[in-house]
Amino acid sequence: MYALRLEKQDDPALTDTGTSVGRYRLLVCDELTHAQIGLAEFFCEAGDLWDWFSAHREALLEENPPEFLPEGISLAQRISKFYEDVDPDAAGIDALLDTLHAYRTRHGLRFALRGVDIPNIYLGRHNSMHEISCAEDPSWSYQVDLPQFLAKW
């Protein structure tokens, strides 16, 4: 199991204005060895991110992915595979796409950081555990202590 962390990076090019605007690093830390693995770095107003975590806390902790998603080893890969294989002319596809879009707004960091160039990272329940994952090359997935991380928000 990994601890999920968000750290503000020192950037001498930025003037410290006392705000939460800055460069952030998202990482996981092995709870046994304390080895750290960087997942993404981005520039943002952290207040927007905090608001998103607060607004979607319950969904991030409790909501299971939609049942129509194909099997996969991670949330991100299941979502990616669905979009790769979807038949746009299939009956009822609009309802499935709407359901998946709503799920992604609650679990995808791109929705938390609109306009920020970050990988397509998802957080949430998967196989009775909490994970953070990305299906972009290279893909990755980590089981994380999401309740501990969200307790800070």
VMD Tcl script that draws the C-alpha trace (Angstrom):
set ca {
  {0.00 0.00 0.00}
  {1.17 3.50 -0.80}
  {0.55 6.86 0.80}
  {-0.61 9.47 -1.69}
  {0.95 12.92 -1.37}
  {0.67 16.31 -2.99}
  {3.69 18.54 -2.40}
  {4.22 22.17 -3.34}
  {7.54 22.58 -5.13}
  {9.87 25.49 -4.46}
  {10.13 27.64 -7.55}
  {12.41 30.67 -7.25}
  {10.87 32.12 -10.41}
  {7.56 32.56 -8.56}
  {7.04 35.38 -6.12}
  {5.63 34.16 -2.83}
  {2.34 35.99 -2.50}
  {0.98 33.88 0.31}
  {-1.42 32.13 -2.06}
  {-1.61 28.47 -2.97}
  {-0.71 29.11 -6.61}
  {2.36 27.16 -7.58}
  {3.98 24.07 -8.97}
  {2.81 20.85 -7.33}
  {4.07 17.29 -7.42}
  {1.74 14.31 -7.00}
  {3.52 11.23 -5.71}
  {3.12 7.94 -3.91}
  {5.29 6.81 -1.04}
  {5.73 3.14 -0.13}
  {4.57 2.85 3.47}
  {7.23 0.22 4.29}
  {10.34 1.43 2.47}
  {9.38 5.14 2.19}
  {10.51 5.06 -1.45}
  {8.82 7.83 -3.43}
  {7.50 7.63 -6.98}
  {6.57 10.83 -8.79}
  {3.31 10.60 -10.77}
  {2.79 14.10 -12.14}
  {3.93 17.69 -11.80}
  {1.70 20.64 -12.63}
  {1.14 24.33 -12.02}
  {-2.21 25.26 -10.50}
  {-4.20 27.16 -7.92}
  {-4.38 24.55 -5.18}
  {-7.67 25.97 -3.90}
  {-9.39 24.65 -7.02}
  {-7.94 21.21 -6.38}
  {-8.91 21.31 -2.70}
  {-12.49 22.28 -3.67}
  {-12.70 19.35 -6.10}
  {-11.40 16.85 -3.51}
  {-13.88 18.18 -0.95}
  {-16.82 18.11 -3.37}
  {-16.09 14.55 -4.55}
  {-14.73 13.01 -1.35}
  {-17.62 10.58 -0.89}
  {-17.59 9.46 -4.54}
  {-13.81 8.99 -4.49}
  {-14.05 6.78 -1.41}
  {-17.29 4.87 -2.00}
  {-18.37 4.89 -5.65}
  {-17.61 1.79 -7.70}
  {-16.82 2.19 -11.40}
  {-19.72 1.68 -13.81}
  {-20.49 -2.02 -14.28}
  {-20.43 -1.76 -18.08}
  {-16.69 -1.01 -18.13}
  {-14.57 -3.90 -19.41}
  {-12.40 -5.81 -16.99}
  {-8.93 -4.40 -16.50}
  {-6.12 -4.13 -14.06}
  {-6.82 -0.48 -13.24}
  {-9.55 2.14 -13.36}
  {-7.68 4.09 -16.00}
  {-7.20 1.06 -18.23}
  {-10.85 0.06 -17.92}
  {-11.97 3.54 -18.96}
  {-9.44 3.71 -21.78}
  {-10.44 0.27 -23.10}
  {-14.12 1.23 -23.09}
  {-13.43 4.26 -25.29}
  {-11.17 2.23 -27.61}
  {-13.82 -0.46 -28.14}
  {-17.03 1.59 -28.07}
  {-19.35 1.34 -31.06}
  {-20.75 4.86 -31.51}
  {-23.78 3.44 -33.33}
  {-24.74 0.90 -30.65}
  {-28.18 1.17 -29.13}
  {-28.14 2.97 -25.78}
  {-24.57 4.21 -26.18}
  {-25.49 7.82 -25.36}
  {-26.67 6.83 -21.87}
  {-23.48 4.85 -21.26}
  {-21.30 7.74 -22.44}
  {-23.21 10.17 -20.20}
  {-22.80 7.83 -17.21}
  {-19.08 7.43 -17.84}
  {-18.59 11.17 -18.34}
  {-20.29 11.85 -14.99}
  {-18.06 9.22 -13.34}
  {-14.94 10.77 -14.89}
  {-15.90 14.24 -13.58}
  {-15.84 12.81 -10.04}
  {-12.71 10.64 -10.43}
  {-10.47 12.18 -13.11}
  {-7.86 14.73 -12.07}
  {-8.19 16.42 -15.46}
  {-11.64 17.52 -14.34}
  {-10.20 18.86 -11.08}
  {-7.52 20.80 -12.97}
  {-9.35 22.11 -16.01}
  {-6.92 23.68 -18.46}
  {-3.85 22.13 -16.82}
  {-1.78 19.77 -18.95}
  {-1.61 16.59 -16.86}
  {-1.88 12.90 -17.67}
  {-5.31 11.27 -17.54}
  {-5.13 10.17 -13.88}
  {-8.02 8.54 -12.02}
  {-8.64 8.04 -8.31}
  {-11.24 5.78 -6.70}
  {-12.39 2.33 -5.70}
  {-11.26 -0.63 -7.77}
  {-11.56 -4.27 -6.73}
  {-12.52 -3.29 -3.15}
  {-9.38 -1.15 -2.77}
  {-8.54 2.48 -3.49}
  {-6.17 3.26 -6.33}
  {-4.62 5.98 -8.41}
  {-3.93 5.00 -12.02}
  {-3.05 6.23 -15.49}
  {-3.41 4.36 -18.80}
  {-1.09 6.59 -20.81}
  {2.30 5.26 -21.84}
  {3.80 4.19 -19.56}
  {0.70 3.06 -17.67}
  {0.76 2.64 -13.91}
  {-1.50 1.82 -10.98}
  {-0.95 2.00 -7.22}
  {-3.13 0.92 -4.31}
  {-3.26 3.95 -2.05}
  {-4.57 4.95 1.35}
  {-7.11 7.35 -0.13}
  {-9.04 7.91 3.13}
  {-5.83 9.14 4.78}
  {-5.06 11.45 1.84}
  {-8.59 12.89 1.71}
  {-8.70 13.42 5.48}
  {-6.48 16.46 4.82}
  {-9.16 18.10 2.69}
}
mol new
graphics top color blue
foreach p $ca { graphics top sphere $p radius 0.5 }
foreach p [lrange $ca 0 end-1] q [lrange $ca 1 end] { graphics top cylinder $p $q radius 0.2 }
display resetview
